[in-house]
C-alpha cells in the first residue's frame, strides 16, 4: 500500500506545463519525485518555470509550438533523443475562444481543432516508440489527456469550438485507449471544472462572477492545484494501472447536474 500512489522516478512530459492546469500537474509530479519535462510555446517562460520547479525536484524545459504538425514532431523528436523511455505523457496544451453565436468566427474552429485535437493525436502517435519503451504488463505507460466538463455538458459560456473540440478529445481518448491497450499503454482523460487558470481568469477575477460559479459547484468551491495534481498522479501510479478509456470529471460535482 505505501507504494500504491508513487510516481517516483518516472519520466513525465506535460505540454502547456508553464501555467494553469498544466503547471498544477507538473508541480505535483515534481514534488512526488518524478522527472518532469514541461513544454510550452514561449521558450523564456518555459525555461523560467522549469528553473522554479527544479528547486522542488527534477524538471527541465523543451519549448514547442504544438499548433503545427512540425511543432509536435519536433517536440517528440527532442524528447525521445533525451529519453528513449517515456512513462507518462500529459496532453494539456490547449486554447479557448468565446464569442456570441452569430459573431463566432470559423477561424476559431480551425485554430482550436489544430491545438486541442490534432496536436493531442499527433504528439501521442509520434511518442509511441518512447511510450512502448516504458510499457510493461504490470506497469503500463500512461497517456493523460486534459479535456473539459464543457465537452460533457452544455457550457455556461458561448465557447462553441472549445466545447466541441473537448468532446472530441474525450472520444479520441476512448479510441486510443482501445487501440493501445494490447501494447500496455493506458489512455485516460481528466475533464476539469473551474480552476484558477488564464482561461478562467476573466470570470474568477471578478468577485461577483466567482461567487456565482462557486454557488453552481455542488462542493461549493473552485478547484485547487492539489485536486488536479492528485487526479493525474492517481492515473500515473500503480493505483491507476487498470484504468483505461475513462473520462474523469474533476469538477466539484458540476456534471451531476446533467
MOCORHU-V480343 format. One record per backbone hydrogen bond with DSSP energy under -0.5 kcal/mol. CO is the residue of the C=O (numbers start at 0). NH is the residue of the N-H. Records with the same first field share a line. If there is no record, write none. Layout:
CO = NH + NH
//
This chain:
0 = 3
2 = 5
3 = 238
6 = 9
9 = 11 + 34
10 = 86 + 87
11 = 13 + 36
12 = 14 + 89
13 = 16 + 38
15 = 18
18 = 21 + 22
19 = 23
20 = 24
21 = 25
22 = 26
23 = 27
24 = 28
25 = 29
26 = 30
27 = 31
28 = 33
29 = 32
31 = 6
32 = 8
33 = 35 + 57
34 = 11
35 = 37 + 59
36 = 13
37 = 61
38 = 15 + 16
39 = 63
40 = 42
41 = 45
42 = 46
43 = 47
44 = 48
45 = 49
46 = 50
47 = 51
48 = 52
49 = 53
50 = 54
51 = 54
52 = 55 + 56
56 = 58
57 = 35
59 = 37
63 = 65
64 = 67
67 = 71
68 = 72
69 = 73
70 = 74
71 = 75
72 = 76
73 = 77
74 = 78
75 = 79
76 = 80
77 = 81
78 = 82
84 = 86
86 = 141
87 = 12 + 89
88 = 90 + 143
89 = 14 + 91
90 = 145
99 = 102 + 103
100 = 103
104 = 107 + 108
105 = 108 + 109
106 = 110
107 = 111
108 = 112
109 = 113
110 = 114
111 = 115 + 116
112 = 116 + 117
113 = 118
116 = 120
117 = 121
118 = 122
119 = 123
120 = 124
121 = 125
122 = 126
124 = 127
126 = 130
127 = 131
128 = 132
129 = 85 + 133
130 = 133 + 134
138 = 135
140 = 185
141 = 88
142 = 144 + 187
143 = 90
144 = 146 + 189
147 = 150
148 = 151 + 152
156 = 158
157 = 98
158 = 162
159 = 163
160 = 164
161 = 165
162 = 166
163 = 167
164 = 168
165 = 169
166 = 170
167 = 171
168 = 172
169 = 173
170 = 174
171 = 175
172 = 176
173 = 177
174 = 178
175 = 179
176 = 180
179 = 182 + 184
180 = 183
183 = 140
185 = 142
186 = 244
187 = 144
188 = 247
189 = 146 + 191
190 = 249
191 = 148
193 = 222
194 = 196
196 = 200
199 = 202 + 203
200 = 204
202 = 205
204 = 206
205 = 209
206 = 210
207 = 211
208 = 212
209 = 213
210 = 214
211 = 215
212 = 215 + 216
213 = 216
215 = 217
216 = 219
222 = 195
223 = 226 + 227
224 = 228
225 = 229
226 = 230
227 = 231
228 = 232
229 = 233
230 = 234
231 = 235
232 = 236
233 = 236 + 239
236 = 239
237 = 240
239 = 242
241 = 243
245 = 188 + 247
246 = 248
247 = 190
248 = 250
249 = 192
250 = 253
251 = 218
252 = 255
253 = 256
254 = 257
//
